[in-house]
Amino acid sequence: MGGVHPHDSKFAKDCATEVLPLPKTMYVSMAQHLGAPAKPVVAVGDSVRTGQLIAEPGGFISAAVHSPCSGKVKAVAPYADLSGRMVTHVVIDVEGDEWADGIDTSDTLITALPEDRQFILDRIKACGVVGLGGATFPTHVKLNPAPGSPKAEALLVNGSECEPFLTSDYRLMLERPKEILVGAAIMQKVLGGPKCFICIEDNKPEAIKVMDKALQELGFADMVVQPLKKKYPQGGEKQLVDAVMHRQVGSGALPISVGAVVQNITTSFAVYEAVQKNKPLVSNILTVTGDCLPADRHHNYWFRIGMPLSYVAEYAGGVPAEAGKIISGGPMMGKAVVNLDAATVKGSSAVLYLKRETTKRWQEGACIRCGRCADACPMGLEPLLLNRLYKAGDRLEELEKYAAQDCIECGCCLYSCPAGIPLLDNVRQAKQQVMGVIKARAAAAKNK
Amino acid sequence: MAETYLITPNPHWHSPVSTKRLMLDVVIALCPAVIASILFYGWSELAILVVSVASCVLIEWAVTKFLLKKPSTIGDLSAVVTGILLGMNLPAGIPLWIVFIGALVAIGVAKMTFGGLGQNVFNPAITGRVFLLVSFPAQMTTWPEPHGFIPNVDAFSGATLLGQVRLIGADKADALVNLSTLFRNIGGSAGEVSALLLLVGWLYLCIRKVIKPWITLSIFATVAAIAAIFHGVNPEMYTGPLFNLLTGGIVLGACFMATDYVTSPINSWGGVLYGFGIGFIVMMIRYFGSYPEGMSFAILFMNMTVPLINMAFHQKVYGRK
């Protein structure tokens, strides 16, 4: 159903990951996950070590945050994130990279799985692991479905990386395949042993081969590498469930409602590090790439959370002169960077430079009802209809009937519109209005 | 950091396919049939096409500039497409001032009065053609014999095969049409000289995913099915499927006029119903009406039902029954 085929542009796919050195100062955000911001547990002047807890979860859906370096806390204050929104950050003067006690920082592979389910969940929670496929939903919550949820029948480990340009998942699969698979086996165990699918798009044959080989060597049961057709957004949670299990998740429901749990390949790696190494999530892979960089300037970096984007950009050779837009993430769902001094967060995946002429919005033309947006929509919506209803104003009932609330904001509609109509901008607004109505209705029903 | 970086919500990329590119593809798809019609009918046909396209573009430009006082929209090439289609829908040799009136109705009335591209209810080129058919019936049904590229003063006008059915009988008319008709001219509007080349162009549009094949296939299937039934019952009264498919603008209409985005349904199943409606009406007009042809009327009539069809047909939303 739906989907588009933008150019791959995986220019950095053959660039082995390099480790970024630490800058002088780190800015660690307290809001780098979905849900309530974390609560700082350190004060100005405190000495911290790498991996030490500096903020605890601020609610049920929240995650712990750890120090990415050793040094002294310089400030606990609001700073602008990449969209310019003010968020509390813990600022640390870097002195070195001395890890806290009890953390295994070696590269030795540990394949023996812990027996105790609660021990696993506690480690994942304590290490601040969140979903790294984009949503940054706390992983310990997702792996522990509410009582009464259907049994997990399939664990989909998502390595499809369908966004153009991004190569961080790909590099991780090539460089640390066994860690990913052990992480997947751990999650499988927590979920009560569903079948596990390692989902990789068929435009990454090398990754499929490497993961297949690693899987054979580890000899895990009930785990397969599942090649998928290349298509954007193949890696969307609902799209992946449909592609692998031929089941569709209902409106507003979670994948577990049809027996599925989806976790990103990088999350699987973070789970491995948390459970097997007691290593908190303080680093991840980030791709520096774009369509205005020469061939030798694409990079994949291991970064630590809290490094300013501007530091990463500078280290990678500076912002190219031709860049018209700087994006955090991919060209389809990434965010335009308002503040380049913003800090990297757990879910950072790329710094992307696009030329002005490839990224600028088109002059808006007339809708010719060609239906290309409806063909492209992976949720089966009709963006041209939703756009018209939204612009007409006060048509919330119809917007709900035609499922504006189900939009996943993947951008396929605007991407494919030959008239350059800002379909997603309007559908997003419509979605928010409809969500408001649905929430109000649910609240009213509860109060009865 | 300079102030010059763009800040817009996602997506940050756009497919290269623009309205202009889609229209250009339609122009490309029409080229083989257009070239054939010029080879068959010579200079006069070239003049008709040039006047038709130039008039359509000029009229759209003038309306946007002087009446609407808006930026010009001729760059999207939709007026060029209308111009070519109008020219192809006229008999070769029609006086050029009539062509201009056709363009005036097509663009000025059928398209711009409704608000321009995307707003019109009726297919502009067909509206222009039907206006001319009603206003200038004699000129619109004077079909010159193809006389090659060199003007031939001895060329005489003949009736189309469809027009001859009532004179010579359905069975005799049927006998004049077989599969080889695909490859040669059978008279009629200039653009219809080669059904095969029209189909080649249509195939190009389908392969390029500019249009979907369902509307066209639905029209063909409906026409063939209705003709098969009537012809099967009484071959002396009613012409057969092949005759009806290859005459009277069915191919041109089904491939390029009924598939116009703006005036056809969005949904594929809606398109099938729309195509069925066109095929049904055209056959009723041919068998029981007083016009020999009927494709233009059928498309115009079904244009009116498109808003209703669009309301009734929606694609399946993910996760819903």
HADDOCK unambig.tbl for C-alpha pairs under 7 A between the chains (distance, minus, plus):
assign (segid A and resid 6 and name CA) (segid B and resid 15 and name CA) 6.99 0.50 0.50
assign (segid A and resid 248 and name CA) (segid B and resid 318 and name CA) 6.65 0.50 0.50
assign (segid A and resid 248 and name CA) (segid B and resid 319 and name CA) 4.75 0.50 0.50
assign (segid A and resid 249 and name CA) (segid B and resid 319 and name CA) 5.27 0.50 0.50
assign (segid A and resid 250 and name CA) (segid B and resid 319 and name CA) 4.51 0.50 0.50
assign (segid A and resid 250 and name CA) (segid B and resid 320 and name CA) 6.56 0.50 0.50
assign (segid A and resid 251 and name CA) (segid B and resid 319 and name CA) 6.32 0.50 0.50
assign (segid A and resid 324 and name CA) (segid B and resid 5 and name CA) 5.20 0.50 0.50
assign (segid A and resid 324 and name CA) (segid B and resid 6 and name CA) 6.03 0.50 0.50
assign (segid A and resid 325 and name CA) (segid B and resid 5 and name CA) 4.94 0.50 0.50
assign (segid A and resid 325 and name CA) (segid B and resid 6 and name CA) 4.98 0.50 0.50
assign (segid A and resid 325 and name CA) (segid B and resid 7 and name CA) 6.98 0.50 0.50
assign (segid A and resid 331 and name CA) (segid B and resid 11 and name CA) 6.04 0.50 0.50
assign (segid A and resid 331 and name CA) (segid B and resid 12 and name CA) 4.90 0.50 0.50
assign (segid A and resid 331 and name CA) (segid B and resid 13 and name CA) 5.77 0.50 0.50
assign (segid A and resid 332 and name CA) (segid B and resid 10 and name CA) 5.94 0.50 0.50
assign (segid A and resid 332 and name CA) (segid B and resid 11 and name CA) 4.29 0.50 0.50
assign (segid A and resid 332 and name CA) (segid B and resid 12 and name CA) 5.83 0.50 0.50
assign (segid A and resid 332 and name CA) (segid B and resid 13 and name CA) 6.43 0.50 0.50
assign (segid A and resid 333 and name CA) (segid B and resid 10 and name CA) 5.39 0.50 0.50
assign (segid A and resid 333 and name CA) (segid B and resid 11 and name CA) 5.73 0.50 0.50
assign (segid A and resid 334 and name CA) (segid B and resid 10 and name CA) 6.36 0.50 0.50
assign (segid A and resid 335 and name CA) (segid B and resid 9 and name CA) 6.72 0.50 0.50
assign (segid A and resid 335 and name CA) (segid B and resid 10 and name CA) 6.54 0.50 0.50
assign (segid A and resid 336 and name CA) (segid B and resid 7 and name CA) 5.46 0.50 0.50
assign (segid A and resid 336 and name CA) (segid B and resid 8 and name CA) 6.34 0.50 0.50
assign (segid A and resid 336 and name CA) (segid B and resid 9 and name CA) 6.81 0.50 0.50
assign (segid A and resid 338 and name CA) (segid B and resid 7 and name CA) 6.78 0.50 0.50
assign (segid A and resid 358 and name CA) (segid B and resid 13 and name CA) 6.60 0.50 0.50
assign (segid A and resid 359 and name CA) (segid B and resid 12 and name CA) 5.22 0.50 0.50
assign (segid A and resid 359 and name CA) (segid B and resid 13 and name CA) 5.31 0.50 0.50
assign (segid A and resid 366 and name CA) (segid B and resid 117 and name CA) 6.43 0.50 0.50
assign (segid A and resid 366 and name CA) (segid B and resid 118 and name CA) 6.03 0.50 0.50
assign (segid A and resid 367 and name CA) (segid B and resid 118 and name CA) 5.59 0.50 0.50
assign (segid A and resid 368 and name CA) (segid B and resid 117 and name CA) 6.74 0.50 0.50
assign (segid A and resid 368 and name CA) (segid B and resid 118 and name CA) 4.36 0.50 0.50
assign (segid A and resid 368 and name CA) (segid B and resid 261 and name CA) 6.16 0.50 0.50
assign (segid A and resid 368 and name CA) (segid B and resid 262 and name CA) 5.20 0.50 0.50
assign (segid A and resid 369 and name CA) (segid B and resid 118 and name CA) 6.93 0.50 0.50
assign (segid A and resid 369 and name CA) (segid B and resid 261 and name CA) 5.81 0.50 0.50
assign (segid A and resid 369 and name CA) (segid B and resid 262 and name CA) 5.53 0.50 0.50
assign (segid A and resid 369 and name CA) (segid B and resid 266 and name CA) 6.47 0.50 0.50
assign (segid A and resid 370 and name CA) (segid B and resid 261 and name CA) 5.10 0.50 0.50
assign (segid A and resid 370 and name CA) (segid B and resid 266 and name CA) 6.62 0.50 0.50
assign (segid A and resid 371 and name CA) (segid B and resid 266 and name CA) 5.52 0.50 0.50
assign (segid A and resid 379 and name CA) (segid B and resid 317 and name CA) 5.91 0.50 0.50
assign (segid A and resid 379 and name CA) (segid B and resid 318 and name CA) 4.80 0.50 0.50
assign (segid A and resid 380 and name CA) (segid B and resid 315 and name CA) 6.28 0.50 0.50
assign (segid A and resid 380 and name CA) (segid B and resid 316 and name CA) 5.77 0.50 0.50
assign (segid A and resid 380 and name CA) (segid B and resid 317 and name CA) 4.31 0.50 0.50
assign (segid A and resid 380 and name CA) (segid B and resid 318 and name CA) 5.48 0.50 0.50
assign (segid A and resid 381 and name CA) (segid B and resid 317 and name CA) 5.76 0.50 0.50
assign (segid A and resid 411 and name CA) (segid B and resid 10 and name CA) 6.34 0.50 0.50
assign (segid A and resid 411 and name CA) (segid B and resid 11 and name CA) 4.96 0.50 0.50
assign (segid A and resid 415 and name CA) (segid B and resid 11 and name CA) 6.61 0.50 0.50
assign (segid A and resid 415 and name CA) (segid B and resid 13 and name CA) 6.28 0.50 0.50
assign (segid A and resid 415 and name CA) (segid B and resid 14 and name CA) 4.39 0.50 0.50
assign (segid A and resid 415 and name CA) (segid B and resid 15 and name CA) 5.44 0.50 0.50
assign (segid A and resid 416 and name CA) (segid B and resid 14 and name CA) 6.65 0.50 0.50
assign (segid A and resid 416 and name CA) (segid B and resid 15 and name CA) 5.46 0.50 0.50
assign (segid A and resid 418 and name CA) (segid B and resid 17 and name CA) 5.62 0.50 0.50
assign (segid A and resid 418 and name CA) (segid B and resid 18 and name CA) 3.88 0.50 0.50
assign (segid A and resid 418 and name CA) (segid B and resid 19 and name CA) 4.83 0.50 0.50
assign (segid A and resid 419 and name CA) (segid B and resid 18 and name CA) 6.12 0.50 0.50
assign (segid A and resid 419 and name CA) (segid B and resid 19 and name CA) 5.71 0.50 0.50
